[in-house]
């Protein structure tokens, strides 16, 4: 069953280990999920308090629809 998952961050979440940080995707667009691959740059224009839902294509590379939050 398809599910709509809401990601509210516009960038990665840092997980700081002892030697080197690990960056976890916070936007849901990474092609290397759960790790960040820089795809969040596509959603930088989105405002966190904006009342829009952005629907991406299957590859999560482009917005195909913008909807008002219900």
C-alpha positions, 0 to 999 in steps of 0.5 A: 500500500502506498504511503505518504511520509512527511519529511519536515527537514530541508537538510541532513541530520548529523549523527556525530560518532567518535571519528567522523560524522554521518549525515542522515537524510531529513528531506526524503529525497536521497537516492542513497536513503537513509544517508544524505546524498545532497538531494536536499538542495532541491527543496531549499526553496520550501518554507517549513511553515508553508502549507504545501505538500510537494509530490515528487516523481518516482525517482524523487528528482522533480516535483510533479505536483504541489498540493495544499495541506489538508 
